[in-house]
């Protein structure tokens, strides 16, 4: 299994981390580390370019562009 096929949602304690495998590797997925939501990369990038933030948690794109692309 390739590391880029696995998405890790890191939740605060006492919750455990959750691991997801992308079963359709031809569809790129972007994961927001702030809200742990997953988006189609094209949709996420379009939303960040239009509104400058994550579409779910509204984290500003300065953090989103550096930390959320996986």
N, C-alpha and C positions, 0 to 999 in steps of 0.2 A: 504494500500500500504506500502510495506516495504522500509525503507530508502536505503538499499543497492541495490534496483531495480532502483533507480533514479540517473542519472548522471547530475551534474550541471556544465555547462560551464560558468565560470565567466569572462566576457569581461570587458575591461576598460571602464570608463565613456566616453561618454554619452550612450553607448550601454547597453542594459539590459541583465541580466543573462538569459540563456536558460536552460530549464529542459527537459531531455530526459528520457523516461522509457524504460528499457530493456524488450522487449516483449518476448524474448526467454531466460528465466532465467537459462536454462541449458547451455547456451553459455556465459562464463565469458568475460567481457569487461574490458579493461584497458583504462583509460583516462589520457592523458598528460595535466597537468595543465598549461604548458607553451604555447603550440600551440592549445589546446582545440580539438585535434583530438582523435578519439576513435579507438581502435585496438582490435582484438581478443587477449586475454591475452597470449595464447601460441605463437602467432606470435610476439607479442611485446617482450616477455621474450627472445625468440630466437634471435631477432635482437639486444637486449641490450647485451646479452651474446657474440654475434659475433662481434659487432662493438662498444659496450660500449656507446650507445647514443640512443635517440629517433629516430625512422626511418623517421619522417617527419621534425622536427625542429632541430634535431641533438644536443639537450641538453645533456650534459655529464651524464653518468649513475649514478654518485654520487648523483646528484639531482634527477634523474629519479627514482632510486631505493627507495629513501625515500619519495618522494612527489607524484609520479604518480600512484602508485598501489592503486586501489580502489576496 
